[in-house]
Amino acid sequence: MDGLRAALYPLPDEAIPVLAVAFREATAAAFPDRLRQLLREARVPSAADLSVGDARHIYEKLLYLPLPLAAPSVLLCHVGSSCSVCGAALQAQPSAVGKLLTFNGGLVDASYQKAACVRCGREVLGCMDIAADLGLLLRCDPAAVDIFPILAPRHNDDGRSLLFVETRLLRFMSLAVVHWRASFDGFERIWAALHAQRLSSVVRKHLFHAWLFWQAQACLHSFGLGLEALDVPLRLVPSAAGGESAGDPRNDFFLALPRLRELLHRGFLERFARQHRCPVCDVTACVGVDAKVSSSVRVCADTSGTVRDYAEVGVSVRFGCCLPPAPGRRYCRWHAGSEQVPPEPTRLLCPAEHPLQSDSVPDATWLVTCDICSATLQPPAALYTCATCQFDVCNSCIQPVGSATSALRSSSLSQTLPAFPEIDYDDEVADDCCRLAKPPVVAGARRTGGALALLLPCGTVCNVSAVAGRESATQVFGLLGQVRARRCLRFVVYDTSCMLARFIRRRARRPSTSVALQLADCSYVLDRFHRGNHTACVNPTHRLYLPEVCIEQYAELANVNTSNNEQFNNWLSNFQHTLRHMHFETMEIYLLLISYLWNTEACWHRAGVMRRCKLRWSPYF
């Protein structure tokens, strides 16, 4: 009130209502005249002595007057009165104050109240359970949630606090991804411009992970897999256990991603490969295949690691170690013993490939966390930083890991054994009559081979996956088998269909699965865009002539747009910068989510498709 009286001078306190009306109704230029007019009409004492200059000074003082802080309102309480696990009563805990990311007001204070089971100690917040390892388990349909809690690290003595986000903001982010090709760095810049608040790197990371988790849960509920998704936690902080396990990536947010990806992929295949029906696809039973090579991520150079089995066709593909390499190195920290050359500081780069500069935490007024391990850095701790991206890495994440520690961590990582034969490069290219097969991966810094997508004639993505190293016939065979096991196919459109046809039929002659035999009966056709690259298979005088690859002989394919995959790849290139700096597990889930958004939001807005296919509606948008 003292600040308001100071701003009101030389007017008396009776002029406060008049001042509020004039400040609300008038612009800066019209404020002096409007204020003096209202003062005369209200017959406020000494109003006649107010000059235009005094009125302008009052307006300027009101602009810089601090607004009173409203008390935080109760945001979220527990749902239900009994524990859903053991049936015991829930006891409400004292209210606490957290932070809420709102669509209109930015980052604001808000209070919340948790409850705990009197028997098993289970903590409940809204429709989510809080596990002992700081994980959040969603217990309801995401479409019915207005406020989404995020368990975020708070660097104080209790080690935790709660950060919330409005689901309306998450829905806005989904639509911005689809229609504006927005990145999450762009969201931070928009947020800073709208609300004059900069989000820290920790909050930005948690906001992206929260969107990833919420959108994945929304997809799973739309697929009818909501009950199976109840055991997939949202974990945003490392495990409380110390030592080697605290730094293991399987103990933090990435612990739940393989299970989440498995559920998403299974639901995606059921929804778009088995259940999809439209007039276009009912007439033509075909699928187009193509890869977007630039949508790749960096992975560890160690190739003896994860194997993905394609049981439908009886083949396996080795992905290798999919952990990100340490800064400036080819190997991850768990395989650092495989690299003998120590890193040089000049080779250290941030995710945007800017050089990292050596620095230290100046004093206790600065709160600095490592963007790799989320550890709090106390002054005068050494760190490597990128001022442009506000990316900080602690010294322990930079230092090479000793051979003993590396061997210990390597043995702790799961070494998956293939359930089916792995096909080597020479066996694949034996069927490459036009010499268009992708070259083998060279040793050294390793990336994934991009994103491999299978599209139906109407433009719907029915299957999508990251490529292991390079676009191989084996992986195309495996993804085709996943689709053929769920819907009828007569034609496969591919840029090297001559090699794929011979490869699949040669595999089908050996002991194989029924799906492999069904794929061998399909016709493999070259798309119109890449036909000019082929020589042997389209030349009637060549001994490797394959007449089925010519699309002109099929009346069913006369009106099929064989460039659907190119159009989807062009749309996917808008997310290339975002994808290339993700972890492998995150990238695979992100690929499934944006493919889902393409099918439900973007694909149906393309010219002609709206007239031929029924528009799908999602309750999550």
Secondary structure by P-SEA (a helix, b strand, c coil): caaaaaaaccccccaaaaaaaaaacccccaaaaaaaaaaaaacccccccccaaaaaaaaaaaaaccccccccccccccccccccccccbbbbccbbbbbbbcccccbbbbbbbbbbbccccccccccccccccbbbbbccccccccbbbbbccccccccbbbbbbbaaaaaaaaaaaacccccaaaaaaaaaaaccccccaaaaaaaaaaaaaaaaaaaaaaaccccccccccccccccccccccccccccccccaaaaaaaaaaaaaaaacccccccaaaaaccbbbbbbbcccccccccccccbbbbccccbbbbbbcccccccccccccccccccccccccccccccccccbbbbbcccccccccccccccccccccccccccccccccccccccccccaaaaaaaaaacccccccbbbbcccccccccccccccccccccccccccbbbbbcccccccbbbbbcccccaaaaaaaaaaaaacccccbbbccaaaaaaaaaaaaaaccccaaaaaaaabbbbbccccccccccccccccccccccccccccccccccccaaaaaaaaaaaaaaaaaaaccaaaaaaaaaaaaaaaacccccccccccccccbbbbccc
